[in-house]
């Protein structure tokens, strides 16, 4: 199985729980007799867009093909996924499952299990903002493929939710001084501020808001999931309400974390290990049921997966693909909204598209 990582942290690494989570699923499937042989993970980790270059992602894809993998997880970033799509379709050798949010990359061989969706995230954001009492919003969008695709869907989502957009301002898709952009939005005094983009544009935004003395309600996309990666990111997102896939109430997710903690001695209670659990089960199931055990057989087997309980999202979220169905989540609450607490001390469940969540939230009784 190929793993194509296209976004590296400042130390050149990636989430340390990814491979242990995937391996745990493979081991459990093998122990249960679902898989009849071990799974080898072949990893290519490169710095693609937005801070690197696409050609590294393209080269990594062809290197994985040369390793004779049967399925690939990745890439993770929409700009790389959109550009890679034609290479995947032309090669027509192995399916890939991407967590990128752009639907323009989906195809016969490209399956989407997006950690969010450029089409759907703005609908959830606008709904939650309206539930909070917002009637007007300013929009800061990252000046990139992702940001502009988000902007298109945000305009419609705000209109449908009864929100008037008072101003739109483009910001860089990398870290930059945000003071001027925040002043443009603040001049119209909207009830809320929406940020849409990959997420690096959020860096310094709280500092810029404090500098001009403006404290609007603040909402962002699944860029919010950066908050789980470090205390520094928690500080950048203090006070923000953003989209996530970690829901303490999801029994499937908590049972996986129980198993992970039992094996590895720590409990990674955030979205990505649960996402890895979901993508791992999809791929292991397809490997186990592919007839024949080829890239095309795995693609056909993915299309037959239906109603698999998901570890991600709110309780009731499920996984499925099908003929001409390339978006893997099933259920309106595969995305939830969380809020970073004052003092940057973690996040709490805040809302779903179905409504605000009142009172403290804990995991299911076990």
C-alpha positions in Angstrom: 0.0 0.0 0.0 1.4 3.4 -1.0 1.3 6.4 1.3 1.9 9.7 -0.5 2.5 12.6 2.0 2.5 16.0 0.3 2.6 18.4 3.3 5.5 18.3 5.8 5.9 20.2 9.1 8.7 22.7 9.8 10.9 19.8 10.8 10.3 17.9 7.6 8.1 15.3 9.2 4.4 14.3 9.2 1.9 13.1 11.8 3.6 10.4 13.9 0.3 8.5 14.5 -0.5 7.9 10.8 1.6 4.8 10.2 0.9 3.2 13.6 -2.9 3.7 13.0 -2.7 2.2 9.6 -0.6 -0.7 10.8 -3.0 -1.3 13.7 -5.9 -1.7 11.3 -3.8 -4.0 9.1 -2.8 -6.1 12.1 -6.4 -6.4 13.3 -7.6 -7.4 9.9 -4.9 -10.0 9.7 -5.6 -11.4 13.2 -9.4 -11.6 12.3 -8.6 -13.6 9.2 -10.0 -10.9 6.9 -6.5 -10.4 5.3 -4.6 -13.5 4.5 -1.1 -11.9 4.2 0.8 -9.0 5.7 0.6 -5.4 4.3 3.7 -3.4 3.4 3.4 0.4 3.6 5.6 2.2 1.0 5.9 5.9 2.0 6.9 8.9 -0.1 6.9 12.1 1.9 7.6 15.3 0.0 6.8 19.0 0.3 4.2 19.8 -2.3 2.1 22.9 -2.7 1.5 25.4 -1.1 5.0 25.7 0.4 6.8 23.4 -2.0 6.3 22.3 -5.6 3.9 20.0 -7.4 6.6 18.2 -9.4 7.8 16.5 -6.2 4.3 15.1 -5.7 4.1 13.9 -9.3 7.5 12.2 -9.1 6.5 10.5 -5.8 3.3 9.1 -7.4 5.3 7.5 -10.2 7.8 6.1 -7.7 5.0 4.4 -5.9 3.7 2.9 -9.1 7.2 1.6 -9.7 7.0 -0.1 -6.3 4.0 -2.1 -7.5 1.6 -0.7 -4.8 -2.0 -1.7 -5.2 -3.6 1.4 -3.7 -2.4 4.8 -2.6 -3.5 7.0 0.3 -2.7 10.6 -0.7 -2.2 13.4 -1.6 -3.7 15.5 1.1 -3.7 19.0 -0.4 -6.2 20.1 -3.1 -3.7 22.0 -5.2 -1.6 18.9 -5.5 -4.6 16.6 -6.0 -6.1 18.6 -8.8 -2.8 18.7 -10.6 -2.2 15.0 -10.1 -5.6 13.8 -11.3 -4.6 13.5 -15.0 -1.5 11.5 -14.1 -3.6 9.1 -12.0 -6.3 8.7 -14.7 -3.8 8.3 -17.6 -1.8 5.7 -15.8 -5.0 3.8 -14.9 -3.0 1.4 -12.7 -4.0 1.9 -9.1 -6.8 3.8 -7.2 -5.9 6.6 -4.9 -7.8 7.9 -1.9 -7.3 11.5 -1.2 -8.2 13.6 1.8 -8.1 16.8 -0.3 -11.3 18.7 -0.5 -11.7 19.7 -4.1 -14.2 17.7 -6.2 -12.4 18.7 -9.4 -9.9 16.0 -8.8 -12.3 13.1 -8.5 -12.4 10.5 -11.3 -12.5 6.9 -12.3 -9.3 6.1 -10.3 -9.5 9.0 -7.8 -11.6 8.4 -4.7 -12.3 11.2 -2.2 -12.4 10.9 1.5 -11.9 14.6 2.2 -11.2 15.9 5.7 -13.8 18.4 4.8 -15.0 19.6 1.4 -14.6 22.8 -0.5 -18.3 22.4 -1.5 -19.7 21.5 1.9 -17.6 23.2 4.5 -18.9 26.7 3.8 -22.5 25.5 4.2 -21.7 24.2 7.7 -19.7 27.4 8.6 -22.5 29.7 7.4 -25.1 27.6 9.2 -23.2 27.8 12.5 -22.6 31.5 12.2 -26.3 32.1 11.6 -27.1 29.9 14.6 -24.8 32.1 16.6 -26.9 35.2 15.7 -24.7 36.6 12.9 -26.4 38.5 10.2 -23.4 40.0 8.5 -19.9 38.6 7.8 -16.6 39.6 6.3 -14.7 37.0 4.4 -10.9 36.6 4.3 -10.0 34.2 1.5 -6.5 32.8 0.7 -5.5 33.8 -2.8 -5.0 30.3 -4.1 -6.9 27.5 -5.9 -8.3 26.3 -2.6 -9.2 29.8 -1.3 -10.9 30.9 -4.5 -12.9 27.6 -4.8 -13.9 28.1 -1.2 -14.9 31.7 -1.9 -17.3 30.7 -4.7 -19.1 28.2 -2.4 -19.0 30.6 0.6 -20.9 33.2 -1.3 -23.8 30.8 -2.0 -23.7 29.3 1.5 -23.9 32.7 3.1 -26.8 33.7 0.8 -28.7 30.5 1.7 -28.1 31.0 5.4 -29.3 34.6 5.3 -25.9 36.1 5.9 -24.9 39.3 4.1 -21.2 39.6 3.1 -20.0 43.1 3.9 -16.5 42.7 2.3 -14.2 40.2 0.8 -10.4 40.5 1.1 -7.7 38.3 -0.4 -4.8 37.2 1.8 -1.6 35.3 1.0 -1.8 31.5 1.3 1.3 31.6 3.4 2.1 33.4 6.7 2.1 37.2 6.2 1.1 40.4 8.0 -2.7 40.4 8.2 -3.2 43.8 9.7 -4.2 45.7 6.5 -6.7 42.9 5.5 -8.3 42.9 9.0 -8.7 46.7 8.9 -10.5 46.4 5.5 -13.0 43.9 7.0 -13.3 45.8 10.4 -14.3 49.0 8.6 -17.7 47.4 7.8 -18.2 46.1 11.4 -19.7 42.7 10.4 -21.0 40.4 13.1 -18.6 37.7 12.2 -15.4 36.9 10.3 -15.0 33.9 8.0 -11.6 32.6 6.9 -11.5 30.2 4.0 -8.3 28.5 2.7 -5.7 25.9 3.4 -4.9 27.5 6.8 -1.5 29.2 6.7 -3.3 32.5 6.2 -4.6 32.2 9.8 -1.1 32.7 11.2 -1.0 36.1 12.9 -4.7 36.9 12.3 -5.5 36.9 16.1 -2.5 39.3 16.6 -3.8 41.6 13.9 -7.3 41.6 15.3 -5.9 42.5 18.8 -3.8 45.2 17.3 -6.9 47.0 15.8 -9.1 46.2 18.8 -11.7 44.1 17.0 -13.2 40.9 18.5 -15.7 39.5 16.0 -17.1 36.0 16.1 -14.5 34.0 14.1 -15.1 31.0 11.9 -12.8 28.9 9.7 -12.7 25.7 7.6 -11.0 22.4 8.4 -7.9 24.6 8.6 -9.0 24.5 12.2 -7.5 21.0 12.5 -4.1 22.6 12.7 -5.0 23.4 16.3 -4.5 19.7 17.1 -0.9 19.7 15.8 0.8 21.9 18.4 0.3 24.4 21.3 1.6 27.1 19.0 -1.3 26.4 16.6 -3.7 26.4 19.5 -2.6 29.9 20.3 -3.1 31.0 16.7 -6.7 29.7 16.8 -7.7 30.7 20.3 -11.3 31.9 20.1 -11.9 30.5 16.6 -14.8 28.2 15.8 -13.8 25.8 13.1 -14.6 22.6 11.3 -13.2 19.2 12.5 -13.9 15.5 12.4 -13.2 14.6 16.0 -16.4 14.0 18.0 -16.0 12.5 21.5 -19.5 11.0 21.2 -18.6 8.7 18.3 -18.4 5.2 19.8 -16.5 3.7 16.8 -13.9 6.4 17.1 -13.5 6.0 20.9 -13.2 2.2 20.6 -10.4 2.6 18.1 -8.6 5.0 20.5 -9.1 2.4 23.3 -7.3 -0.2 21.1 -4.6 2.3 20.0 -3.9 3.2 23.6 -3.7 -0.5 24.6 -1.1 -1.2 21.9 0.9 2.0 21.9 0.5 3.4 25.4 -0.9 6.8 24.5 -4.3 8.1 23.3 -4.2 10.5 20.3 -7.6 12.1 20.8 -7.8 14.2 17.7 -9.1 13.9 14.2 -6.2 12.5 12.2 -5.7 9.1 13.9 -9.5 8.5 13.5 -9.3 9.6 9.9 -6.4 7.1 9.4 -8.5 4.4 11.0 -11.3 5.1 8.4 -9.1 5.3 5.4 -7.2 2.2 6.6 -10.3 0.2 6.9 -11.5 1.2 3.5 -8.2 0.1 1.9 -7.8 -3.1 3.9 -11.3 -4.1 3.1 -10.6 -3.5 -0.6 -7.3 -5.4 -0.5 -9.1 -8.3 1.2 -12.0 -8.5 -1.3 -10.3 -7.5 -4.5 -10.8 -10.1 -7.3 -8.2 -10.3 -8.8 -5.6 -8.7 -6.4 -4.6 -5.9 -8.9 -5.1 -2.2 -8.9 -8.2 -2.5 -11.0 -9.5 -5.3 -8.7 -8.9 -3.0 -5.7 -10.8 -0.1 -7.4 -13.7 -2.4 -8.1 -13.7 -3.6 -4.4 -13.7 0.0 -3.1 -16.9 0.6 -5.1 -18.6 -2.3 -3.3 -18.0 -0.9 0.3 -21.3 0.3 1.8 -22.5 1.6 5.2 -19.3 1.0 7.1 -19.5 2.8 10.5 -17.0 5.7 10.5 -14.6 6.6 13.4 -14.7 10.2 12.2 -17.5 12.7 12.5 -20.6 12.6 14.7 -22.3 9.3 15.7 -24.0 7.8 12.7 -21.4 8.8 10.1 -20.7 6.0 7.7 -18.4 5.2 4.8 -19.3 4.1 1.3 -18.2 4.3 -2.4 -19.9 3.0 -5.5 -20.1 3.2 -9.3 -19.7 6.9 -10.0 -19.7 7.6 -6.3 -16.3 9.0 -5.3 -17.1 10.9 -2.1 -16.8 8.5 0.8 -18.7 10.1 3.7 -22.3 9.4 4.3 -24.3 11.6 6.8 -24.8 15.3 7.4 -22.6 15.4 10.4 -19.3 14.0 9.0 -18.1 17.5 9.8 -18.5 19.1 13.3 -17.6 22.5 14.6 -15.2 22.9 17.5 -13.9 25.9 19.4 -10.5 26.6 20.9 -10.8 27.5 24.5 -9.4 30.8 26.0 -5.9 30.2 27.0 -5.3 27.9 24.1 -6.1 24.9 26.3 -7.6 22.5 23.8 -10.9 22.6 22.0 -14.5 21.6 22.7 -17.3 20.4 20.6 -19.4 23.4 19.6 -22.0 22.6 16.9 -23.0 20.6 13.9 -25.0 21.6 10.9 -28.0 20.4 12.8 -27.6 22.9 15.7 -25.5 24.3 18.5 -24.4 21.8 21.2 -25.3 22.8 24.7 -23.3 21.9 27.8 -20.1 19.8 28.2 -19.6 16.9 25.9 -17.8 13.6 26.8 -17.3 10.4 25.1 -19.8 7.5 25.2 -20.0 5.4 28.3 -17.8 2.3 28.0 
